[in-house]
Structure formats: C-alpha cells, structure tokens
Amino acid sequence: MSAQSADPAGPLDVVLVKGGRTKIRYAAELLSDDGTRIAVRAPWAGEGVRDFGFVRFERGDVFTEYYWRDRWYAVKEVRAATGALKGWYCDVTRPATLSGTELVVEDLDLDLWRSADGRDVRRLDEDEFAESGLARTDPEAAAAAVAALDELEALAREGDFAALVGQGVW
C-alpha cells in the first residue's frame, strides 16, 4: 500500500463534493485499498426513498463502492436488504483522494445505470453536465468526464459488472 492508503476493515468517511460544496458525507467500511483502487461498503445514506423510476434506493440497501485514484469514475454495486442485486450506479468523478480517514470524490454530474440483468443501461444527467459549464471553465476535465462516461457505457454493454470487478478490470 502507498503512503496514501488506508488500513483495510477500518472506518472511513466518504465525502461527495459537487460545485465546491459537500453534497453528502457518510460512514463506510473500508474493504480494500491497493494504492490505486479503494473499495468500501455502506448502507444507503440518503434520506428516505429515492425513486428514479428504473430503480429505488431505500433503507436497507447496501452499496459496495469502488473508487480509483487514476480514473474519472466510481462504480457502486447496489443490493437490496435481501441481498438481491439491483444493479450498478456509476458516478463520473474526478479521481478520488484519500486523506486520513476521508475519501473525497468530486461529482461531475454525469452518471450511468446498469440493471442487474444488463438489459437497462442508461446515461443520466447529461443535461446537468451541460448546464454545469465545466466544458467552458475546465475543458480538459469536461473531456475526461465525457470519455469516462463513454468507457462506462461500453463496459456496461459488454458484460457482467460483477465479473469485471471480481477480475480486477475495475
């Protein structure tokens, strides 16, 4: 592990930043940190139910989340309280940073959903991304974000996210 790696099986705070402000902060269990990829597990941290129409996040759901220090996205495996896989929610982000016990991730608005059966792959929030002005204020970051979403979509359509995560492709 690098100097910026955390001890496995320890507590960690995930801090999601958007537009320079903390959007959400929640406690997570650190599962692994190999110096590049960080895996954590946390219960649904939102208030109440979040119904997207194609999936519902609710109390009892468990997220196993994968963050990278060298990639522009995070992949979150979503399971119901029963253990049934709902699918994967992917955030396009700047590469994650770990400082002490805080894992900080900057959300760049673009998201991707892949259902458990792989039949539903959808790009999300492209309108929010366009409205954010990132293409004007930081064109390199905007290009990296769009490329990350394209990569996620290709991976989602090619096969099973669980196998990809398990084989270290993620």
C-alpha positions in Angstrom: 0.0 0.0 0.0 1.1 3.5 -0.7 1.5 6.2 1.9 -1.9 7.4 1.0 -3.6 4.0 1.5 -5.8 3.3 4.5 -5.9 0.2 6.7 -8.4 -2.4 5.4 -11.5 -3.1 7.5 -11.4 0.4 9.1 -14.0 3.1 9.2 -13.9 5.8 6.5 -16.0 8.8 5.7 -17.0 9.2 2.0 -17.3 12.8 1.1 -19.1 13.6 -2.2 -18.3 17.2 -3.3 -20.3 18.9 -6.0 -19.8 22.5 -7.2 -17.2 23.1 -4.4 -19.6 22.1 -1.6 -20.2 18.9 0.3 -23.2 17.2 -1.2 -23.2 14.2 1.2 -21.0 12.6 3.8 -21.4 9.1 5.1 -19.6 6.5 7.0 -18.4 3.4 5.2 -16.4 0.3 6.0 -13.1 0.1 4.1 -12.9 -3.2 2.4 -9.6 -2.8 0.5 -7.1 -0.2 -0.7 -4.3 -1.3 -3.1 -3.0 2.2 -3.6 -5.0 2.7 -6.8 -8.5 1.3 -6.2 -10.4 1.8 -2.9 -13.4 -0.4 -2.1 -15.9 0.4 0.6 -19.3 -0.8 1.8 -22.0 1.4 3.2 -25.8 1.3 3.7 -28.0 3.7 1.7 -27.1 7.1 3.1 -29.9 9.1 1.6 -33.0 10.3 3.5 -36.0 8.1 2.8 -36.5 6.5 -0.6 -35.0 7.8 -3.9 -37.2 6.5 -6.7 -35.6 7.1 -10.1 -38.4 5.2 -11.9 -36.0 2.5 -13.1 -34.6 1.7 -9.6 -35.4 2.6 -6.0 -32.7 3.2 -3.4 -34.1 2.7 0.1 -33.4 1.9 3.7 -31.6 -1.4 4.0 -29.9 -1.2 0.6 -26.2 -1.9 0.7 -23.7 -0.2 -1.6 -20.3 -1.7 -2.4 -18.4 1.2 -3.9 -15.2 1.2 -6.0 -13.2 4.4 -6.3 -9.9 5.0 -8.2 -7.1 7.4 -7.8 -6.4 7.3 -11.5 -9.8 7.0 -13.1 -12.6 9.5 -13.6 -15.4 7.4 -12.2 -16.8 5.4 -9.3 -18.8 2.2 -9.6 -21.3 1.3 -6.9 -22.9 -2.2 -6.7 -26.4 -1.8 -5.2 -28.0 -4.6 -3.3 -31.4 -4.8 -1.6 -31.6 -5.6 2.1 -32.4 -9.2 1.0 -29.0 -9.4 -0.8 -30.6 -9.3 -4.3 -28.6 -7.4 -6.8 -30.4 -4.3 -8.1 -27.6 -3.1 -10.4 -24.7 -0.7 -10.6 -24.8 3.1 -10.3 -21.8 4.8 -11.7 -20.7 8.3 -11.0 -18.4 10.3 -13.3 -16.0 12.0 -10.9 -12.5 13.4 -10.7 -10.1 10.7 -9.4 -10.6 10.0 -5.7 -8.3 11.3 -3.0 -7.8 9.8 0.4 -6.7 12.0 3.3 -6.6 10.3 6.6 -10.0 8.7 7.0 -11.7 10.9 4.4 -12.3 9.6 0.9 -13.1 12.7 -1.1 -14.7 12.5 -4.5 -15.8 15.4 -6.8 -19.0 14.6 -8.7 -19.1 15.8 -12.3 -22.8 15.3 -12.8 -22.7 12.5 -15.4 -23.9 9.1 -14.2 -24.7 5.7 -15.7 -27.1 3.0 -14.5 -26.8 -0.7 -15.4 -29.5 -3.1 -14.2 -28.6 -6.4 -12.6 -29.7 -8.3 -15.7 -27.9 -5.9 -18.1 -30.9 -5.1 -20.1 -31.1 -1.5 -18.9 -28.1 0.6 -19.5 -28.7 4.4 -19.4 -26.7 7.6 -19.3 -28.0 10.0 -16.8 -27.8 13.8 -16.1 -26.2 14.8 -19.4 -28.3 18.0 -19.2 -27.0 18.8 -15.7 -23.4 18.3 -17.0 -24.0 20.7 -19.9 -25.5 23.3 -17.6 -22.6 23.0 -15.2 -20.4 25.0 -17.5 -17.4 22.6 -17.0 -16.8 22.5 -20.7 -16.1 26.2 -20.6 -14.3 26.5 -17.3 -12.2 23.3 -17.5 -12.3 21.8 -21.0 -9.8 19.1 -20.2 -11.8 17.9 -17.2 -15.0 18.0 -19.3 -13.4 15.9 -22.0 -12.1 13.4 -19.4 -15.6 13.2 -17.9 -17.3 12.5 -21.2 -14.6 9.9 -22.1 -15.3 8.2 -18.7 -19.0 8.0 -19.3 -18.3 6.5 -22.8 -16.0 4.0 -21.2 -18.5 3.1 -18.5 -21.3 2.6 -21.1 -19.1 0.4 -23.2 -18.2 -1.7 -20.2 -21.8 -1.9 -19.1 -22.9 -3.2 -22.6 -20.0 -5.6 -23.0 -20.7 -7.9 -20.0 -21.2 -8.6 -16.3 -20.1 -5.8 -14.0 -19.7 -8.3 -11.1 -17.2 -10.3 -13.2 -15.3 -7.2 -14.2 -15.0 -6.0 -10.6 -14.0 -9.5 -9.4 -11.4 -9.9 -12.0 -9.7 -6.6 -11.2 -10.7 -5.0 -14.5 -12.3 -2.3 -12.4 
